[in-house]
Amino acid sequence: MKAQKLINLVVGFLLLILFGVLLFAFQVRETEAVLVSTLGQPSARTYTAGLHFKWPWPIQTIQRFDKRIRVYQTKHDQIADKEGKPMMMMVYAGWRIADPAVFSRKFDDVQAAERSLGEMVSSERNAVVGENLFADFVSTDPSKVKFEKIEAEMRERTNRKARENYGVEIAFLGIHRLGLPESSTQVIFDRMKAERKGVVDKLQAEGESESKRIKTAAETESAKILATAEAKVIELRGAAEAEAAKSYHTLERNPELAIFLQKLTTLESSLKERSTLILDERTPPFDLLTPVPRNKK
């Protein structure tokens, strides 16, 4: 009987402790943000994951929020860059509840928060794009593209306003899709064609200029070579004429020697090939082959 009473006391004590824990304690999960209100006034205190204590209802009440990241995506809207050139852009953003007190005062539910946040993201997107050029998004030179810088600027601006006004943190933000409206596509293509044609014309002009330069250099060099050759010919001709003049002068002083040499040259030319000739031995220049008579003593 005494043992039964002891068991009842222990069980009652444990139930009392359990009831006290339920009344005076609460647990916060890793995925939760908790707002504790005292007599209807929200507390600014931030509760980390784990076991915490409170006053029982109705003194203090607990409101739980899911603080896991939600992803929002804007529409594929048409916006303008710094020069007023239109483009199509879609932006995504990951957000979560960071300050339950501010969030609960501003919104009744997550859907209302997402609608307001979407308007803010779109507004900041348009503002940042309006401060940049289309070439900062798309360029043939990768060093001129500022994609990451622009995305970081969008996130920083949106996060600052969202925390202050909505109690929301923007965990990440990026450009999901980028394009051109149909009305601008043909204009862009025409401009690209014109730019490419300009490059082709420039290369052709440079090629023609280089061709003319090479041709002119070749003609100049050819003229130099011809002039040098002509000068050499004149020099050789002059030397030959001078030598011939000397020979003529010598032959003029000795006509018989001149006739003899002329006959000898003609005879040599006639006998270059093996031929049989029947001629009068007295016919020049073959008279040279006639033996010279010896003088009798």
Contacts in CASP RR format, 6 or more apart in sequence:
PFRMAT RR
TARGET T0000
AUTHOR 0000-0000-0000
METHOD contacts of the structure
MODEL  1
MKAQKLINLVVGFLLLILFGVLLFAFQVRETEAVLVSTLGQPSARTYTAG
LHFKWPWPIQTIQRFDKRIRVYQTKHDQIADKEGKPMMMMVYAGWRIADP
AVFSRKFDDVQAAERSLGEMVSSERNAVVGENLFADFVSTDPSKVKFEKI
EAEMRERTNRKARENYGVEIAFLGIHRLGLPESSTQVIFDRMKAERKGVV
DKLQAEGESESKRIKTAAETESAKILATAEAKVIELRGAAEAEAAKSYHT
LERNPELAIFLQKLTTLESSLKERSTLILDERTPPFDLLTPVPRNKK
23 56 0 8 1.000
24 53 0 8 1.000
24 54 0 8 1.000
24 55 0 8 1.000
24 56 0 8 1.000
25 51 0 8 1.000
25 52 0 8 1.000
25 53 0 8 1.000
25 54 0 8 1.000
26 34 0 8 1.000
26 51 0 8 1.000
26 52 0 8 1.000
26 53 0 8 1.000
26 54 0 8 1.000
26 62 0 8 1.000
27 50 0 8 1.000
27 51 0 8 1.000
27 52 0 8 1.000
28 34 0 8 1.000
28 47 0 8 1.000
28 48 0 8 1.000
28 49 0 8 1.000
28 50 0 8 1.000
28 52 0 8 1.000
29 49 0 8 1.000
29 50 0 8 1.000
30 49 0 8 1.000
31 66 0 8 1.000
31 67 0 8 1.000
31 68 0 8 1.000
32 49 0 8 1.000
32 64 0 8 1.000
32 65 0 8 1.000
32 66 0 8 1.000
32 67 0 8 1.000
33 47 0 8 1.000
33 64 0 8 1.000
33 65 0 8 1.000
33 66 0 8 1.000
33 67 0 8 1.000
33 97 0 8 1.000
33 98 0 8 1.000
33 100 0 8 1.000
34 47 0 8 1.000
34 52 0 8 1.000
34 62 0 8 1.000
34 63 0 8 1.000
34 64 0 8 1.000
34 65 0 8 1.000
34 100 0 8 1.000
35 42 0 8 1.000
35 43 0 8 1.000
35 62 0 8 1.000
35 63 0 8 1.000
35 64 0 8 1.000
35 65 0 8 1.000
35 100 0 8 1.000
35 101 0 8 1.000
35 104 0 8 1.000
36 42 0 8 1.000
36 43 0 8 1.000
36 45 0 8 1.000
36 47 0 8 1.000
36 54 0 8 1.000
36 60 0 8 1.000
36 61 0 8 1.000
36 62 0 8 1.000
36 63 0 8 1.000
37 43 0 8 1.000
37 60 0 8 1.000
37 61 0 8 1.000
37 62 0 8 1.000
37 63 0 8 1.000
38 55 0 8 1.000
38 59 0 8 1.000
38 60 0 8 1.000
39 58 0 8 1.000
39 59 0 8 1.000
39 60 0 8 1.000
40 61 0 8 1.000
42 100 0 8 1.000
42 101 0 8 1.000
42 104 0 8 1.000
42 105 0 8 1.000
43 101 0 8 1.000
44 101 0 8 1.000
54 60 0 8 1.000
54 62 0 8 1.000
63 100 0 8 1.000
63 104 0 8 1.000
65 97 0 8 1.000
65 100 0 8 1.000
65 103 0 8 1.000
65 104 0 8 1.000
66 97 0 8 1.000
66 110 0 8 1.000
67 96 0 8 1.000
67 97 0 8 1.000
67 98 0 8 1.000
68 96 0 8 1.000
69 94 0 8 1.000
69 95 0 8 1.000
69 96 0 8 1.000
69 171 0 8 1.000
70 94 0 8 1.000
70 95 0 8 1.000
70 96 0 8 1.000
70 110 0 8 1.000
70 114 0 8 1.000
71 92 0 8 1.000
71 93 0 8 1.000
71 94 0 8 1.000
72 92 0 8 1.000
72 93 0 8 1.000
72 94 0 8 1.000
72 95 0 8 1.000
72 114 0 8 1.000
72 117 0 8 1.000
72 118 0 8 1.000
72 121 0 8 1.000
73 90 0 8 1.000
73 91 0 8 1.000
73 92 0 8 1.000
73 93 0 8 1.000
73 176 0 8 1.000
74 90 0 8 1.000
74 91 0 8 1.000
74 92 0 8 1.000
74 118 0 8 1.000
74 121 0 8 1.000
74 122 0 8 1.000
74 125 0 8 1.000
75 90 0 8 1.000
75 122 0 8 1.000
76 88 0 8 1.000
76 89 0 8 1.000
76 90 0 8 1.000
76 177 0 8 1.000
77 88 0 8 1.000
77 89 0 8 1.000
77 90 0 8 1.000
77 122 0 8 1.000
78 86 0 8 1.000
78 87 0 8 1.000
78 88 0 8 1.000
78 181 0 8 1.000
79 86 0 8 1.000
79 87 0 8 1.000
79 88 0 8 1.000
79 89 0 8 1.000
79 125 0 8 1.000
79 126 0 8 1.000
79 129 0 8 1.000
79 130 0 8 1.000
80 86 0 8 1.000
80 87 0 8 1.000
80 129 0 8 1.000
80 130 0 8 1.000
81 87 0 8 1.000
81 129 0 8 1.000
81 130 0 8 1.000
81 132 0 8 1.000
81 133 0 8 1.000
81 134 0 8 1.000
82 130 0 8 1.000
82 131 0 8 1.000
82 132 0 8 1.000
82 133 0 8 1.000
83 133 0 8 1.000
83 134 0 8 1.000
84 130 0 8 1.000
85 133 0 8 1.000
85 134 0 8 1.000
85 184 0 8 1.000
86 180 0 8 1.000
86 181 0 8 1.000
86 183 0 8 1.000
86 184 0 8 1.000
87 129 0 8 1.000
87 134 0 8 1.000
87 137 0 8 1.000
87 178 0 8 1.000
87 179 0 8 1.000
87 180 0 8 1.000
87 181 0 8 1.000
87 184 0 8 1.000
88 177 0 8 1.000
88 178 0 8 1.000
88 179 0 8 1.000
88 180 0 8 1.000
88 181 0 8 1.000
89 125 0 8 1.000
89 129 0 8 1.000
89 175 0 8 1.000
89 177 0 8 1.000
89 178 0 8 1.000
89 179 0 8 1.000
90 175 0 8 1.000
90 176 0 8 1.000
90 177 0 8 1.000
90 178 0 8 1.000
91 121 0 8 1.000
91 122 0 8 1.000
91 125 0 8 1.000
91 154 0 8 1.000
91 173 0 8 1.000
91 174 0 8 1.000
91 175 0 8 1.000
91 176 0 8 1.000
92 173 0 8 1.000
92 174 0 8 1.000
92 176 0 8 1.000
93 117 0 8 1.000
93 118 0 8 1.000
93 121 0 8 1.000
93 155 0 8 1.000
93 158 0 8 1.000
93 170 0 8 1.000
93 172 0 8 1.000
93 173 0 8 1.000
93 174 0 8 1.000
94 170 0 8 1.000
94 171 0 8 1.000
94 172 0 8 1.000
94 173 0 8 1.000
95 117 0 8 1.000
95 162 0 8 1.000
95 168 0 8 1.000
95 169 0 8 1.000
95 170 0 8 1.000
95 171 0 8 1.000
96 168 0 8 1.000
96 169 0 8 1.000
96 171 0 8 1.000
97 103 0 8 1.000
97 167 0 8 1.000
97 168 0 8 1.000
97 169 0 8 1.000
98 163 0 8 1.000
98 167 0 8 1.000
98 168 0 8 1.000
98 169 0 8 1.000
99 163 0 8 1.000
99 167 0 8 1.000
99 168 0 8 1.000
102 165 0 8 1.000
102 166 0 8 1.000
102 167 0 8 1.000
103 113 0 8 1.000
103 166 0 8 1.000
103 167 0 8 1.000
103 168 0 8 1.000
106 113 0 8 1.000
106 116 0 8 1.000
106 165 0 8 1.000
106 166 0 8 1.000
106 167 0 8 1.000
107 113 0 8 1.000
107 116 0 8 1.000
107 166 0 8 1.000
113 166 0 8 1.000
113 168 0 8 1.000
116 166 0 8 1.000
117 162 0 8 1.000
117 166 0 8 1.000
117 168 0 8 1.000
120 158 0 8 1.000
120 161 0 8 1.000
120 162 0 8 1.000
120 165 0 8 1.000
120 166 0 8 1.000
121 154 0 8 1.000
121 158 0 8 1.000
121 173 0 8 1.000
124 154 0 8 1.000
124 157 0 8 1.000
124 158 0 8 1.000
124 161 0 8 1.000
125 154 0 8 1.000
127 157 0 8 1.000
128 150 0 8 1.000
128 153 0 8 1.000
128 154 0 8 1.000
128 157 0 8 1.000
129 150 0 8 1.000
132 146 0 8 1.000
132 150 0 8 1.000
135 144 0 8 1.000
136 144 0 8 1.000
136 145 0 8 1.000
136 146 0 8 1.000
136 150 0 8 1.000
137 145 0 8 1.000
137 146 0 8 1.000
137 147 0 8 1.000
137 150 0 8 1.000
137 175 0 8 1.000
137 178 0 8 1.000
138 145 0 8 1.000
138 178 0 8 1.000
139 145 0 8 1.000
147 175 0 8 1.000
150 175 0 8 1.000
151 173 0 8 1.000
151 174 0 8 1.000
151 175 0 8 1.000
154 173 0 8 1.000
154 174 0 8 1.000
155 170 0 8 1.000
155 172 0 8 1.000
155 173 0 8 1.000
155 174 0 8 1.000
158 170 0 8 1.000
158 173 0 8 1.000
159 169 0 8 1.000
159 170 0 8 1.000
159 173 0 8 1.000
162 168 0 8 1.000
162 169 0 8 1.000
162 170 0 8 1.000
163 169 0 8 1.000
180 188 0 8 1.000
250 257 0 8 1.000
251 257 0 8 1.000
251 258 0 8 1.000
251 261 0 8 1.000
260 288 0 8 1.000
262 285 0 8 1.000
263 284 0 8 1.000
263 285 0 8 1.000
263 287 0 8 1.000
263 288 0 8 1.000
264 285 0 8 1.000
264 288 0 8 1.000
266 284 0 8 1.000
266 285 0 8 1.000
267 285 0 8 1.000
267 286 0 8 1.000
267 288 0 8 1.000
267 289 0 8 1.000
270 277 0 8 1.000
270 285 0 8 1.000
277 286 0 8 1.000
279 286 0 8 1.000
280 286 0 8 1.000
281 287 0 8 1.000
281 289 0 8 1.000
281 290 0 8 1.000
282 290 0 8 1.000
END
